[in-house]
Amino acid sequence: MEMILLPKFQPSQPVAKKLTLELEYDPETNQYVAACPELDLATAGDREEEAVEDLVEAIQEYAQDYLERLDLFAGSPNRGAHLPLILLIASCVSIADIRKLLVAPSKRIS
């Protein structure tokens, strides 16, 4: 069994328990774009569900890559703050669990 030593981190803000799902249609490409701004990730697909599922897979792959190259990412100015979210994602047992972390922002009615 391989042991991973995690660097100490002090989140400056409370750790989010959810990830934002932004979903938009791009008329130029005729595709839906799904994005997770907290992790700077985005994917596209012909259907909404395809874009979202691709985003979930991208989140999972990013978390795996982050943990495999922890020294590089945790010390990076633009990726270091992702560590608490990566640990949250890594605690998920399945793709379905990762999907449950995604929450679309509620639309405000003016």
NORDACOR-V149460 format. One record per pair of residues at least 4 apart in sequence whose C-alpha atoms are under 6 Angstrom apart, sorted by sequence separation. I is the first residue (numbers start at 1). J is the second residue. D is the distance in whole Angstrom. If there is no record, write none. Layout:
[[I	J	D] [I	J	D]]
This chain:
[[26	30	6] [58	62	6] [62	66	6] [66	70	5] [70	74	6] [76	80	5] [86	90	6] [26	31	5] [36	41	5] [45	50	5] [75	80	5] [92	97	5] [25	31	6] [26	32	6] [35	41	6] [45	51	4] [73	79	6] [74	80	4] [25	32	4] [35	42	4] [44	51	5] [73	80	6] [24	32	6] [34	42	6] [43	51	6] [24	33	5] [34	43	5] [23	33	6] [33	43	6] [23	34	5] [33	44	4] [22	34	6] [32	44	5] [43	55	6] [22	35	5] [32	45	5] [21	35	6] [31	45	5] [21	36	5] [31	46	5] [20	36	5] [32	48	6] [34	51	5] [34	52	6] [63	86	5] [21	102	5] [19	101	6] [20	102	6] [21	103	5] [18	101	5] [19	102	5] [20	103	5] [21	104	5] [18	102	6] [20	104	6]]
